[in-house]
Amino acid sequence: MKLGKRISKLREQRHITQGELAQIIGVTRAALSHYENDRRQPDYETLIKIARFFSVSVEYVMEGEHNNHIQG
């Protein structure tokens, strides 16, 4: 599964819109749409915000690693 699809899946599991997630992580809805459709890659700071919001590791967001929950 590609990065964009993982972000979209995480967002849909939380039942939030692109606009809501975009506001939470500090990007435009259009930018988030580009990420979810794999037209652009989020910068590392944005990846961290996404991972923290969904309580998963950055590695999970980027690569889909099975150990997806943040430790600690």
N, C-alpha and C positions, 0 to 999 in steps of 0.2 A: 504494500500500500504506500502511495506517495505521501509526502508531507502535507500537501493541501487536503487530501482526503482524510488524513488523521485529524487535522484541525477541524474540518467540517463535522466529522463524526463525534468528536469531543463536544463541540458546540451543540449539536443536535441532541446528544445524550442529556445535556443540561437544559434543553428546551429554551434556548435563548437565540435571538436573532443575530444576524451579522452586525446590525447596527449596535445592538447592546454590547456584544463582545468587542467590537471596534472601540466603543467609548471606554470600556473597562481597561483595554490595553493601550489606549492612547494613539490609535491610528484612525484613518478614515474608513468608512464602510467600503469604499471602492478599493482601498489598499487591501483590506481583509479579503474581499472577493478575489483579488489577484492572487493572494496567497493560497486561498482554497482551490483555485483553478490552476495552480502551478504555473502562473504567468510571471510571478515575481517571488523572490525568497525574502522572508522577514529577516531583519538584522538580528544579531545575537541578543541584544537587549529586549527586543520584542518577543523572541523565542522564550526568554526567561519569564517574561510577563505571562505569556500563554501557559507555560508549564506551571507556574505558581498558581494561576487562577484555577486550573483544572487538577491541581495536586498530583501532577505527574512529573517525571524527569524531563529535562531538555532532550536527553538521548531518546526517550520514547517519542517525543514530538518529531524529532528529526529522523529517527531510524526505525521506530516501532519496536524497540527492545521490549522483551516480555516483562522485565522487572520495571514496571512503569510507575510505581508509586515512589514519591520522594521519601527518603528515610529521615527520621528524626522528628 
